Amino acid sequence: MQTYGVTLFDSTHEAMKAEKAAKEAQLKVRIIPTPEKIHASCGFSLKYELSNEADLLALFQQMEIQTEGFYHATRDGLKTEYERRKD
């Protein structure tokens, strides 16, 4: 079983800005297509390690990067479940 985080954005510009800022902060992230089970305005999301979530949240707040939500993903074989992070 694999767990990871997914952040959604309302625009491609915000997704690209977030990826650049996170990589400059040496956080392990990558742009992925927004999963079909999650609906967002933008077709791109950011995949990240859950251990980096607090740092990512602080960075986005500091850089004023707008998100549409953070999700925790659990992948077991071919099945992936998403749960919206509660603030």
C-alpha beads as a LAMMPS data file, in Angstrom:
LAMMPS data file: protein, C-alpha beads

87 atoms
86 bonds

1 atom types
1 bond types

-500.0 500.0 xlo xhi
-500.0 500.0 ylo yhi
-500.0 500.0 zlo zhi

Masses

1 110.0

Atoms # bond

1 1 1 0.000 0.000 0.000
2 1 1 1.259 3.480 -0.910
3 1 1 0.164 6.802 0.592
4 1 1 0.836 10.295 -0.711
5 1 1 -0.710 13.735 -0.947
6 1 1 -2.341 15.524 -3.878
7 1 1 -2.931 19.276 -4.056
8 1 1 -5.474 20.729 -6.496
9 1 1 -5.300 24.154 -8.140
10 1 1 -7.735 26.442 -9.920
11 1 1 -5.303 27.223 -12.749
12 1 1 -2.341 25.731 -14.578
13 1 1 -0.368 28.863 -13.694
14 1 1 -0.832 28.237 -9.938
15 1 1 0.125 24.555 -10.350
16 1 1 3.349 25.473 -12.168
17 1 1 4.132 28.219 -9.642
18 1 1 3.599 25.755 -6.774
19 1 1 5.829 23.106 -8.338
20 1 1 8.626 25.611 -8.922
21 1 1 8.439 27.001 -5.370
22 1 1 8.358 23.512 -3.816
23 1 1 11.328 22.281 -5.839
24 1 1 13.306 25.416 -4.952
25 1 1 12.544 24.595 -1.285
26 1 1 13.915 21.089 -2.005
27 1 1 10.588 19.351 -1.414
28 1 1 9.939 16.207 -3.428
29 1 1 6.931 17.005 -5.638
30 1 1 5.788 16.496 -9.203
31 1 1 2.978 17.661 -11.454
32 1 1 0.413 14.975 -12.279
33 1 1 -2.908 15.005 -14.135
34 1 1 -5.746 15.677 -11.693
35 1 1 -7.192 12.273 -10.724
36 1 1 -10.592 11.506 -12.255
37 1 1 -12.122 10.869 -8.816
38 1 1 -11.341 14.456 -7.770
39 1 1 -12.865 17.406 -9.607
40 1 1 -11.018 20.713 -9.977
41 1 1 -10.893 23.683 -12.315
42 1 1 -7.387 22.789 -13.452
43 1 1 -6.264 19.565 -15.085
44 1 1 -2.996 19.536 -13.137
45 1 1 -2.307 18.654 -9.521
46 1 1 0.793 18.368 -7.382
47 1 1 1.766 14.998 -5.902
48 1 1 3.850 15.122 -2.720
49 1 1 5.075 12.987 0.151
50 1 1 2.855 13.226 3.216
51 1 1 5.933 13.833 5.385
52 1 1 6.367 17.160 3.527
53 1 1 2.762 18.337 3.946
54 1 1 3.349 20.837 6.783
55 1 1 6.285 22.404 4.916
56 1 1 4.245 22.569 1.717
57 1 1 1.294 24.226 3.484
58 1 1 3.591 26.829 5.062
59 1 1 5.333 27.506 1.740
60 1 1 2.063 27.982 -0.144
61 1 1 0.798 30.322 2.551
62 1 1 4.010 32.340 2.484
63 1 1 4.061 32.524 -1.337
64 1 1 0.275 33.186 -1.499
65 1 1 -0.258 30.191 -3.765
66 1 1 -3.979 29.444 -4.121
67 1 1 -5.121 25.821 -3.907
68 1 1 -8.469 24.072 -4.233
69 1 1 -7.647 21.572 -1.526
70 1 1 -5.292 18.945 -0.220
71 1 1 -6.104 15.245 -0.448
72 1 1 -4.551 12.152 1.073
73 1 1 -4.345 9.262 -1.371
74 1 1 -4.085 5.579 -0.503
75 1 1 -3.163 3.268 -3.334
76 1 1 -3.604 -0.476 -2.949
77 1 1 -2.808 -2.314 -6.162
78 1 1 -4.835 -0.680 -8.934
79 1 1 -7.323 0.956 -6.560
80 1 1 -6.703 4.481 -5.246
81 1 1 -8.898 6.225 -2.676
82 1 1 -8.791 9.980 -1.985
83 1 1 -9.802 11.717 1.219
84 1 1 -9.939 15.500 1.452
85 1 1 -7.678 16.852 4.184
86 1 1 -9.656 18.500 6.947
87 1 1 -8.359 21.908 8.021

Bonds

1 1 1 2
2 1 2 3
3 1 3 4
4 1 4 5
5 1 5 6
6 1 6 7
7 1 7 8
8 1 8 9
9 1 9 10
10 1 10 11
11 1 11 12
12 1 12 13
13 1 13 14
14 1 14 15
15 1 15 16
16 1 16 17
17 1 17 18
18 1 18 19
19 1 19 20
20 1 20 21
21 1 21 22
22 1 22 23
23 1 23 24
24 1 24 25
25 1 25 26
26 1 26 27
27 1 27 28
28 1 28 29
29 1 29 30
30 1 30 31
31 1 31 32
32 1 32 33
33 1 33 34
34 1 34 35
35 1 35 36
36 1 36 37
37 1 37 38
38 1 38 39
39 1 39 40
40 1 40 41
41 1 41 42
42 1 42 43
43 1 43 44
44 1 44 45
45 1 45 46
46 1 46 47
47 1 47 48
48 1 48 49
49 1 49 50
50 1 50 51
51 1 51 52
52 1 52 53
53 1 53 54
54 1 54 55
55 1 55 56
56 1 56 57
57 1 57 58
58 1 58 59
59 1 59 60
60 1 60 61
61 1 61 62
62 1 62 63
63 1 63 64
64 1 64 65
65 1 65 66
66 1 66 67
67 1 67 68
68 1 68 69
69 1 69 70
70 1 70 71
71 1 71 72
72 1 72 73
73 1 73 74
74 1 74 75
75 1 75 76
76 1 76 77
77 1 77 78
78 1 78 79
79 1 79 80
80 1 80 81
81 1 81 82
82 1 82 83
83 1 83 84
84 1 84 85
85 1 85 86
86 1 86 87
